[in-house]
Amino acid sequence: MMRKVLYTCSALAVLCGAAWAEPAKVAITIYNDDTALVEDVRTLDLQPGRQRLEFPGVSARIRPETAALTGDGIDIVEQNFDFDLLTPSKMMEKAVGSTVQLVRVNPATGRETIETAKVLSANEGVVLKIGDRIEVLRDDGLPVRVLFDKIPENLRAKPTLSVTVTSKTAGARPVALRYLTSGIGWSADYVGVFDEKAGKLDLQGWVTLTNRSGTSYTDAKTQLIAGAPGQAGDAVLGATEGGTGGASDDATSFGDYHLYTLKLPTTIAENQTKQVSFIDAAGVKAQKVYLVDRGGFSSQRTPEGAAVKLRFANDAASGLGAALPAGTLRLYAKDSAGRAQFIGEDELGHVAQGSKLELAIGTAFDVTAQSQVTKRDAPKKGVTVTSITYTFRNARAEPATVLFSQGVNPDNELVESSAPGERVDAGTYAWRVPIPARGETKLSFTVREGREEKPDPK
C-alpha cells in the first residue's frame, strides 16, 4: 500500500560516537548447517571516557547474546541490537500521535499545498487528522509526500549493534566485534573429466556460499567448518582468537572437526549464492575398475553388470594432495567425437591428504558376471561342499579386468580354484579376472563350509 507516497526526512541520524580510522577487516567462519562466526575488526579513534560505538551493517540474523567486543583499554557498559529497519511504513508507525507535513501537488497546475496533519493510525492504512477533518491517506495515484522532521531514534537504515564503552585513554586502536549468526551456509561440489585411455583425471572443486543473513561481507577472509556447531562453536572461537588469521590453505583438524580456509578473501553479498574455486588439478593419475562382489552361493538366470568405480590417490605423486571437504563429485568422460558426457556421480566424505579414493560411477552393461552352482554335497553332518562357476563376459573392443570378491563365513575354506585367489579377510576371498576383448573368462572354485559334528560321547 501507498507505493505512490514518497516519504522524506529533513534530518539525519548520527550513526557513530567514534570515527572509523580505517576500513573494516572481516573474517567469517561458516559451518555446514546454517551457523557462522563473524569477526569485524576496525580501527577506531576513541575519546577518553564514556561513549557509544555503533556497528551498522551487522547481520540481521545475529544472535545478540553471542556478541563480544574486545579492544585495548576499553570496558563495555552495555550493548543493544536495533533491528527495526528504516522503511516508509515504519516511519508512519513511529509517527502515530505526532504531526507531519503533508505536501499535495495539483495535477492540473503543478501547484503544491502544504498542510499540517496529525497521524492517528498506521494500521492497514494511514488515518490523519487535518484541522477539523479526519482523512485516510489513499494510494490513488495522486502525487503526495509526507515530510518528517527527524528519523525516530530506534530506526536504522541497516541492522545496527550499538555498544556503550568507557575508554581509559584517547587515540586510535583496533577493536574486534565477534558474533554468531544464522543465514549463511556452504557446500562443496566437484567436476571431474576422466580420460580413460590416458588414465588421467582433471578435477575442479567449487565451494558454494549462500548468504541470507541480511548484510554483505566485503573482502572477507573465509573459513569453512566441517562438523556439528553445537559442539564445535567453542573450539572455533578459540581457533580464531586474537585476530583474523586462521588455518593454512589446507584443512586444519581440531577434535572431530575440519577447518578449511579459502586462499583469497571473497565478498559474500546479501541474498547471493556464489561459487569460489578452491582446487583445479589437471592430469591426476586415475584408474577405472570393474568390481563384482557376491555374498553366498546361488545360480543366476541372467548376467549382472559389474560395478564401475574410479580409483585415485589424494597425494602429490598422483597430482593432487589437498584436503578435500565433503561434497558431490560429478564425473564426465569424452565420447568418440570428443564431447564430454556425464557418466555418473558420487558423494565424497572429508578426504585428508594421502587418502585413497574409490568413487562409484555406475553399472556396466558390457562387462557382466553370471554364477552357476555346479555341485553341492553334504559329505558329513554339519559340512557342505559347494562348487560354483562364474562366467565373466566382456563386450568391449578392448580387454577388461574384473576385481571379484566372494563373501564367505569365517569357517569356510577354499579347497579348489581354477585361478589363484586370496583370502582378504575372514569373510572374503578375492580374484583378479582378466577378460579378453569381446570374450569371456570362467572362474570355478569349491568352498567347504561348516565343521564336522562329532558324536556325543554319552
Residue pairs with C-beta under 8 A, 6 or more apart in sequence:
1 124
1 125
1 139
2 88
2 89
2 126
2 137
2 139
3 139
4 139
4 140
4 141
4 142
4 143
4 144
5 88
5 137
5 139
5 144
5 145
5 146
6 144
6 145
6 146
7 88
7 91
7 92
7 145
7 146
7 148
8 145
8 146
8 147
8 148
9 148
9 149
9 150
9 151
10 147
10 148
10 149
10 150
11 149
11 150
11 151
12 151
13 150
13 151
13 153
15 54
15 56
15 160
16 53
16 54
17 51
17 52
17 53
17 54
18 44
18 45
18 46
18 47
18 51
18 53
19 44
19 45
20 42
20 43
20 44
20 45
21 42
21 43
21 44
21 45
21 172
22 42
22 43
23 42
24 40
24 41
24 42
24 218
25 40
25 41
25 42
25 221
25 244
26 38
26 39
26 40
26 41
26 217
26 218
26 219
26 220
26 221
26 244
27 38
27 39
27 41
27 220
27 221
27 222
27 223
27 240
27 244
27 246
28 36
28 37
28 38
28 39
28 184
28 217
28 220
28 221
28 222
28 223
28 268
29 36
29 37
29 39
29 222
29 223
29 224
29 225
29 236
29 240
29 246
29 259
30 36
30 184
30 185
30 186
30 209
30 222
30 223
30 224
30 225
31 185
31 225
31 227
31 229
31 232
32 185
32 186
32 187
32 224
32 225
32 226
32 227
33 185
33 228
33 229
34 182
34 183
34 184
34 185
35 180
35 181
35 182
35 184
35 229
35 233
36 180
36 181
36 182
36 183
36 184
36 213
37 178
37 179
37 180
37 233
37 236
37 237
37 240
38 58
38 59
38 177
38 178
38 179
38 180
38 181
38 217
39 176
39 177
39 178
39 240
39 244
40 55
40 58
40 176
40 177
40 178
41 174
41 175
41 176
41 177
41 243
41 244
42 174
42 175
42 177
43 172
43 173
43 174
43 175
44 53
44 71
44 172
44 173
44 174
44 175
45 171
45 172
46 74
46 167
46 169
46 170
46 171
46 172
46 173
47 167
47 170
48 167
48 168
48 169
48 170
49 166
49 167
50 77
50 164
50 165
50 166
51 164
51 165
51 166
51 167
52 162
52 163
52 164
52 165
53 69
53 162
53 163
53 164
53 165
53 175
54 160
54 161
54 162
54 163
55 160
55 161
55 162
55 163
55 177
56 156
56 157
56 158
56 159
56 160
57 158
57 159
57 160
57 215
57 216
58 81
58 158
58 159
58 160
58 161
58 177
58 179
58 215
59 159
59 179
59 181
59 183
59 184
59 213
59 214
59 215
60 83
60 85
60 159
60 183
60 213
60 214
60 215
61 181
61 182
61 183
61 212
61 213
61 214
62 81
62 159
62 161
62 179
62 180
62 181
63 179
63 180
63 181
63 182
64 79
64 81
64 161
64 179
66 178
66 179
66 180
67 79
67 81
67 161
67 177
67 178
67 179
68 177
68 178
68 179
69 76
69 79
69 163
69 165
69 175
69 176
69 177
70 175
70 176
70 178
71 173
71 174
71 175
71 176
72 173
73 167
73 168
73 169
73 173
74 165
74 166
74 167
74 168
74 175
75 165
75 166
76 163
76 164
76 165
77 164
77 165
77 166
78 163
78 164
79 161
79 162
79 163
79 164
80 161
80 162
80 163
81 159
81 160
81 161
81 162
82 154
82 155
82 156
82 159
82 160
82 161
82 162
83 156
83 159
84 90
84 154
84 155
84 156
85 155
85 156
85 157
85 158
85 159
86 151
86 155
86 156
86 157
89 122
90 155
91 146
91 148
91 151
91 152
91 155
92 119
92 122
92 126
92 146
93 122
94 152
94 155
95 119
95 122
95 148
95 152
96 119
96 120
96 121
96 122
97 118
97 119
98 118
98 119
99 116
99 117
99 118
99 119
100 116
100 117
100 119
100 146
100 147
100 148
101 114
101 115
101 116
101 117
101 146
101 147
102 114
102 115
102 116
102 117
102 128
102 130
102 137
102 144
102 145
102 146
102 147
103 112
103 113
103 114
103 144
103 145
103 146
103 147
104 112
104 113
104 115
104 142
104 143
104 144
105 111
105 112
105 142
105 143
105 144
106 112
106 113
107 142
107 143
115 130
115 131
116 130
117 128
117 129
117 130
117 135
118 128
118 129
118 130
119 126
119 127
119 128
120 127
120 128
120 129
120 134
121 127
125 136
125 137
126 136
126 137
127 134
127 135
127 136
127 137
128 134
128 135
128 136
128 137
129 135
137 144
137 146
158 215
159 214
159 215
161 177
161 179
163 177
176 243
178 237
178 240
180 233
181 213
182 213
183 211
183 212
183 213
183 214
184 209
184 210
184 211
184 212
184 213
184 268
185 209
185 210
186 207
186 208
186 209
186 210
186 224
187 207
187 208
187 327
188 205
188 206
188 207
188 208
188 278
188 324
188 325
188 326
188 327
188 328
188 348
189 205
189 206
189 208
189 275
189 327
189 328
189 329
189 330
190 203
190 204
190 205
190 206
190 324
190 327
190 328
190 329
190 330
190 348
191 203
191 204
191 206
191 329
191 330
191 332
192 201
192 202
192 203
192 204
192 310
192 329
192 330
192 331
192 332
193 201
193 202
193 331
193 332
193 333
193 334
193 340
194 200
194 201
194 286
194 288
194 310
194 331
194 332
194 333
194 343
195 201
195 202
195 333
195 334
196 288
196 333
199 285
199 286
199 287
200 282
200 283
200 284
200 285
200 286
201 283
201 284
201 285
201 286
201 310
201 312
202 281
202 282
202 283
202 284
203 279
203 280
203 281
203 284
203 320
204 277
204 279
204 280
204 281
205 277
205 278
205 279
205 280
205 324
205 327
206 275
206 276
206 277
206 278
207 224
207 262
207 275
207 276
207 278
207 325
208 273
208 274
208 275
209 222
209 266
209 268
209 272
209 273
209 274
209 275
209 276
210 272
210 273
211 217
211 268
211 269
211 270
211 271
211 272
211 273
212 271
213 270
214 270
215 270
216 267
216 268
216 269
216 270
216 272
217 267
217 268
218 267
219 265
219 266
219 267
220 265
220 266
220 267
220 268
221 244
221 246
221 261
221 262
221 265
222 261
222 262
222 265
222 266
222 268
222 276
223 240
223 246
223 247
223 259
223 260
223 261
223 262
224 259
224 260
224 261
224 262
224 325
225 232
225 236
225 257
225 258
225 259
225 260
226 251
226 257
226 258
226 259
226 260
226 325
226 326
226 350
227 255
227 256
227 257
227 258
231 255
231 256
232 255
232 257
235 254
235 255
235 257
236 259
239 246
239 247
239 252
239 254
239 259
240 246
246 252
246 259
246 261
247 259
247 260
247 261
248 261
249 261
249 263
249 322
250 260
250 322
250 323
250 353
251 258
251 259
251 260
251 323
251 325
251 350
251 352
252 258
252 259
252 261
253 259
258 323
258 325
258 350
260 278
260 323
260 325
262 276
262 278
263 278
266 274
266 276
268 274
279 322
279 324
281 319
281 320
281 322
282 319
283 319
284 312
284 318
284 319
284 320
285 312
285 313
285 317
285 318
285 319
286 310
286 311
286 312
286 318
287 310
287 311
287 312
288 308
288 309
288 310
288 311
288 361
289 308
289 309
289 310
289 311
289 401
289 403
290 306
290 307
290 308
290 364
290 367
290 400
290 401
290 402
290 403
291 306
291 307
291 308
291 309
291 402
291 403
291 404
291 405
292 304
292 306
292 307
292 369
292 390
292 392
292 402
292 403
292 404
292 405
293 307
293 404
293 405
293 407
294 369
294 371
294 390
294 404
294 405
294 406
294 407
295 406
295 407
296 407
297 371
297 373
297 376
297 386
297 388
297 447
298 371
298 373
299 371
299 372
299 373
300 370
300 371
300 372
302 370
303 368
303 369
303 370
303 391
303 393
304 368
304 369
304 370
305 363
305 364
305 365
305 367
305 368
306 363
306 364
306 367
306 368
306 369
306 402
307 360
307 362
307 363
307 364
308 344
308 360
308 361
308 362
308 363
308 364
309 358
309 359
309 360
309 361
310 331
310 357
310 358
310 359
310 361
311 356
311 357
311 358
311 359
312 318
312 320
312 356
312 357
313 320
313 354
313 355
313 356
313 357
314 320
314 321
314 322
314 324
314 351
314 352
314 353
314 354
314 355
314 356
314 357
315 321
315 353
315 354
321 353
321 354
322 353
323 350
323 351
323 352
323 353
324 348
324 350
324 351
325 350
326 347
326 348
326 349
326 350
327 347
327 348
328 345
328 346
328 347
328 348
329 345
329 346
329 347
329 348
329 359
330 342
330 344
330 345
331 342
331 343
331 344
331 345
331 346
331 359
331 361
332 340
332 341
332 342
332 343
333 340
333 341
333 343
334 340
334 341
335 341
343 361
343 362
344 360
344 361
344 362
346 359
346 360
346 361
348 357
348 359
351 357
366 394
366 395
366 396
367 392
367 393
367 394
367 395
367 396
367 400
367 402
367 435
368 392
368 393
369 390
369 391
369 392
369 393
369 402
369 404
370 390
370 391
370 393
371 388
371 389
371 390
371 391
372 388
372 389
372 390
372 391
373 386
373 387
373 388
374 387
374 388
374 389
374 444
375 385
375 386
375 387
375 446
376 384
376 385
376 386
376 387
377 384
377 385
378 384
378 385
379 385
380 452
380 453
381 452
381 453
382 450
382 451
382 452
382 453
383 448
383 449
383 450
383 451
383 452
384 448
384 449
384 450
385 415
385 446
385 447
385 448
385 449
386 446
386 447
386 449
387 416
387 444
387 445
387 446
388 444
388 445
388 446
388 447
389 442
389 443
389 444
390 404
390 433
390 442
390 443
390 444
391 440
391 441
391 442
392 402
392 404
392 433
392 435
392 440
392 441
392 442
392 443
393 435
393 439
393 440
394 400
394 435
394 436
394 437
394 438
394 439
394 440
395 438
396 437
396 438
397 437
397 438
398 437
399 434
399 435
399 436
399 437
400 434
400 435
400 437
401 432
401 433
401 434
401 435
402 432
402 433
402 435
403 430
403 431
403 432
403 433
404 430
404 431
404 432
404 433
404 443
405 424
405 428
405 429
405 430
406 428
406 429
406 430
406 431
406 445
406 447
407 427
407 428
408 414
408 427
408 428
408 429
408 447
408 449
409 427
409 449
410 426
410 427
411 449
411 450
411 451
412 447
412 448
412 449
413 447
413 448
414 421
414 423
414 429
414 445
414 446
414 447
415 446
415 447
415 448
416 445
416 446
417 431
417 443
417 444
417 445
417 446
418 442
418 443
418 444
418 445
419 431
419 433
419 443
420 431
421 429
421 430
421 431
421 445
422 429
422 430
422 431
423 429
423 430
424 430
429 445
431 443
433 441
433 443
434 441
435 441
